[in-house]
Amino acid sequence: MSDLHHLLTFPTRPITAEAYVGPLNDLLKSGIPATYTLEQVAAFEQGREDEDDANASNTTPLHILARSLPADASPEEQDVVLTMMNTLFEYGAGWNFVDYENKTVGDLLLESGLTRQSKLYERMVEAGVSAELLLRKVNGGEIEFIEEPGNEEQEQEPVVAEPVVAETTSTDNDKTASDPSTYLATPLEYTEDKLVTKENKDGVMMDWEDGIMKLAADTLFSGNVDATEGATVLNIGFGMGIIDTYIQGHSPAPAHHYICEAHPDVLAKMRADGWYDKPNVTVLEGKWQDSLNKLLDSGDVFFDGIYYDTFSEHYEDMLDLYDVIVGLIKPEGVFSFFNGLGADRPLCYDVYKKIVELDVSMYGMKCEYTTVQIGSALPDWKDVKRSYYNCDYYYHPRITFI
Ligand SMILES: C[S@@+](CC[C@H](N)C(=O)[O-])C[C@H]1O[C@@H](n2cnc3c(N)ncnc32)[C@H](O)[C@@H]1O
């Protein structure tokens, strides 16, 4: 193992296939695992196999490679490194482990000066997409992210960076943020700049997303809207009503504005604030899973724009939503959603960016992203339990039929 470790620190330059790819293959062929922790190395060297304090020294061969990548590596040298990464993946290296500094290989490659467009970073993304899709297949269509940090069964394995989906985080056992029925029975509290769960202070919606909501509202009107009829739009998830306020303020105003909302406290706020009385607004009370299927069955309404932004739901729910969307959207309509999928880490965010593209393509739709810099809008998260968004850019999705 220590030979493999040493090789991946690039002790000699230039990095050539002869000096690195051949020896790497030999080491892996000899049975050295492509995914191990320094802890395992120590245990191996000291004859200890049962050490359980693994997290302090976690790393993997890919992390060592990424940490050691010379800043001045030439394109030819990077090609050799790419071949080494391919080899490690062939031998089972994982894409989403975090090391002792809680960093993914993607984080380390970006820190080394590579861009998100570089082939080494893109190779990590590609590995993530394949692994997630394979996992879904293995689970018979069910999406199940691998183990979570803190899970006791992880003792000797590197910790996995589990993508955060929707506006929920699943890094602890708090059910409010990850279980829809628990969330819908949890009292909420509106403050000046956010909507949080009363007891736990889970951030359901925060006003730093204002710019994103403005962009999203405009997107809903960007299809081929019939100027005489006016636009019919649907927003799923009212929250603080930021996007709905932008939709109402849009010029020209929407002919019909549907709002689907499930939480009783949010519905009470909507009633108190007069949303039920607006002439062009229809409030669909209850979960979208129920309300939208009714709309679909009625066959009466088709939308120019649909936006989705709920809380405590998972990517599985979005897969179910796609089935409904394709039946409710006009042929030239636009679908968009709050894209916090995996946004706690750049690598997971890029993996989910691709997965959405692939999934909607199954419905004959394409997803185009606009990248928006949001660094200065991000909050310090001090008043909410934890952050659900850690990238300083936002991939705004616009999904239409091809
Ligand atoms: C993040 S907030 C939406 C914020 C909104 N985009 C805005 O601009 O203020 C999520 C909302 O979705 C609602 N919600 C959660 N699950 C839902 C479901 N299954 N159906 C409808 N609404 C749901 C929540 O109660 C909450 O009001």
The ligand as a MOL file (V3000), in Angstrom:
LIG
                    3D

  0  0  0     0  0            999 V3000
M  V30 BEGIN CTAB
M  V30 COUNTS 27 29 0 0 0
M  V30 BEGIN ATOM
M  V30 1 C -38.5850 26.2830 -0.3270 0
M  V30 2 S -40.2370 26.6630 -0.0550 0 CHG=1
M  V30 3 C -40.7200 27.4190 -1.5610 0
M  V30 4 C -40.1880 28.7970 -1.6900 0
M  V30 5 C -40.7400 29.5860 -2.8530 0
M  V30 6 N -40.0990 29.2000 -4.0840 0
M  V30 7 C -40.5390 31.0660 -2.6570 0
M  V30 8 O -40.1810 31.7460 -3.6160 0
M  V30 9 O -40.7540 31.5630 -1.5270 0 CHG=-1
M  V30 10 C -40.9870 25.0820 -0.1530 0
M  V30 11 C -42.4870 25.0460 0.0080 0
M  V30 12 O -42.9710 23.8060 -0.5200 0
M  V30 13 C -44.0060 23.3390 0.3080 0
M  V30 14 N -44.1490 21.8860 0.1040 0
M  V30 15 C -43.3880 20.8990 0.6260 0
M  V30 16 N -43.7860 19.7100 0.1540 0
M  V30 17 C -44.8230 19.9350 -0.6770 0
M  V30 18 C -45.6450 19.1030 -1.4830 0
M  V30 19 N -45.4690 17.7890 -1.5320 0
M  V30 20 N -46.6240 19.6840 -2.2300 0
M  V30 21 C -46.7950 21.0310 -2.2030 0
M  V30 22 N -46.0520 21.8730 -1.4560 0
M  V30 23 C -45.0690 21.3350 -0.7130 0
M  V30 24 C -43.5230 23.7400 1.6770 0
M  V30 25 O -44.5450 23.7220 2.6460 0
M  V30 26 C -42.9590 25.1260 1.4410 0
M  V30 27 O -43.9430 26.1070 1.5790 0
M  V30 END ATOM
M  V30 BEGIN BOND
M  V30 1 1 1 2
M  V30 2 1 2 3
M  V30 3 1 2 10
M  V30 4 1 3 4
M  V30 5 1 4 5
M  V30 6 1 5 6
M  V30 7 1 5 7
M  V30 8 2 7 8
M  V30 9 1 7 9
M  V30 10 1 10 11
M  V30 11 1 11 12
M  V30 12 1 11 26
M  V30 13 1 12 13
M  V30 14 1 13 14
M  V30 15 1 13 24
M  V30 16 1 14 15
M  V30 17 1 14 23
M  V30 18 2 15 16
M  V30 19 1 16 17
M  V30 20 1 17 18
M  V30 21 2 17 23
M  V30 22 1 18 19
M  V30 23 2 18 20
M  V30 24 1 20 21
M  V30 25 2 21 22
M  V30 26 1 22 23
M  V30 27 1 24 25
M  V30 28 1 24 26
M  V30 29 1 26 27
M  V30 END BOND
M  V30 END CTAB
M  END
